[in-house]
């Protein structure tokens, strides 16, 4: 359970971010991956060398380094979300297409793509294969969202119909069903409005709104993926367009507050708690991260430009989980 959005300011800066909602225990950390760093595919053990440096939130488990979201030096940003019941992976092949493990795909994109046009071109020669991860012990069902400094946004889904890259004009993504379904579902909420509903007369009975906000009564309030998609899409397309960088960052976090899941509200059929581990946003122009965690609501920042990004090994900046201390 995750939600992702893009948001542009009047200054033309594109912000991208997500909630990380998960029912399995994870220990997310911040990493800087340098330009020219060589790594090996989990699918075929083939070596790859990154064209671009990037900063990312991810996790290293049993020697496997995987990334959840990130941005590279060119302002290309992406994130991975759960896609239960719809993701369908290929098997490794020696054909003319590159086999990329689903767990590697964020790394692959950040290391090679400078724009949305790059990822569209790259996917013509790629197929995605499922590799069990050490956290869930299975090939986790995944799909991806990507954006760049222009504000263009796409969703990447591999289903039984094949690998598809879909233009995302609304800049929102959640979990299952597929993206086409979510966009069609928005038509059920065309009556939602930011304006106040007026009086209505039913024969001789005059009905008036209780107070302000009556135009939003039709917005769904639950935490299912369709409800989160609709709620986030409405908020991000109807708020005042932020006029500055600081306003944009705060607007991003305010929007995500509407889909933030506290512990205990969503319990899985495994009797585990699905909740928001962290919320992170990225300025694709400056390659800055802004994030908050469940344990600490204070916003923390990290910048790609603060670290050496040409050659060498990954730089681990530390765990992003910094518990709040109350005296």
BELZIBEL-V795063 format. One record per residue. N is the residue number from 1. OMEGA is omega in whole degrees, -180 to 180 (none if undefined). Layout:
N/OMEGA
N/OMEGA
This chain:
1/179
2/175
3/180
4/179
5/164
6/178
7/-179
8/176
9/177
10/177
11/178
12/177
13/-179
14/178
15/-176
16/-180
17/-173
18/163
19/171
20/179
21/-175
22/-179
23/176
24/178
25/175
26/-180
27/-175
28/176
29/180
30/-178
31/167
32/-180
33/-174
34/172
35/180
36/177
37/-179
38/179
39/-176
40/-180
41/175
42/-177
43/-173
44/-175
45/177
46/178
47/173
48/174
49/-178
50/173
51/-175
52/172
53/177
54/174
55/-169
56/168
57/-179
58/-177
59/174
60/-179
61/180
62/179
63/-179
64/180
65/179
66/-176
67/-179
68/-178
69/179
70/178
71/179
72/-173
73/179
74/180
75/174
76/-176
77/179
78/179
79/178
80/178
81/180
82/-175
83/-175
84/175
85/-176
86/-180
87/180
88/-173
89/174
90/172
91/179
92/-176
93/176
94/180
95/-174
96/179
97/180
98/176
99/-180
100/177
101/179
102/-180
103/-180
104/-165
105/176
106/177
107/-178
108/-179
109/-177
110/-179
111/-172
112/-171
113/175
114/-176
115/175
116/178
117/178
118/-177
119/177
120/179
121/-177
122/-175
123/177
124/-177
125/-176
126/162
127/-171
128/-179
129/-178
130/177
131/178
132/178
133/-176
134/-179
135/-177
136/-179
137/177
138/175
139/-174
140/178
141/-171
142/165
143/-167
144/173
145/-179
146/179
147/176
148/-174
149/-180
150/-175
151/175
152/-175
153/177
154/171
155/179
156/-178
157/173
158/-178
159/176
160/178
161/-180
162/-179
163/-176
164/172
165/-168
166/174
167/-176
168/-174
169/-177
170/175
171/179
172/175
173/175
174/-177
175/-178
176/5
177/-177
178/-174
179/179
180/179
181/-179
182/-179
183/177
184/-178
185/179
186/-179
187/176
188/-173
189/180
190/-180
191/179
192/-175
193/174
194/-176
195/-177
196/175
197/-178
198/178
199/174
200/-179
201/176
202/-171
203/-177
204/-178
205/179
206/179
207/180
208/178
209/177
210/-177
211/178
212/176
213/-177
214/-180
215/-179
216/-174
217/-176
218/179
219/178
220/-174
221/-177
222/-177
223/172
224/-179
225/178
226/-180
227/179
228/179
229/-178
230/-176
231/-179
232/180
233/179
234/-177
235/-174
236/-180
237/-177
238/176
239/173
240/-180
241/-177
242/-175
243/-177
244/180
245/-179
246/177
247/-180
248/179
249/-179
250/178
251/179
252/-179
253/178
254/178
255/-177
256/175
257/-177
258/-180
259/179
260/-175
261/176
262/178
263/175
264/-177
265/179
266/179
267/-175
268/177
269/171
270/-178
271/175
272/-177
273/176
274/-177
275/-177
276/180
277/178
278/171
279/-178
280/175
281/-176
282/168
283/-174
284/178
285/-176
286/-177
287/177
288/173
289/169
290/-177
291/173
292/179
293/179
294/-176
295/-175
296/-177
297/177
298/-179
299/179
300/-179
301/174
302/-174
303/178
304/-174
305/-179
306/-173
307/177
308/-172
309/-179
310/178
311/179
312/-176
313/176
314/178
315/178
316/-178
317/179
318/177
319/176
320/180
321/180
322/-174
323/177
324/178
325/179
326/-179
327/none
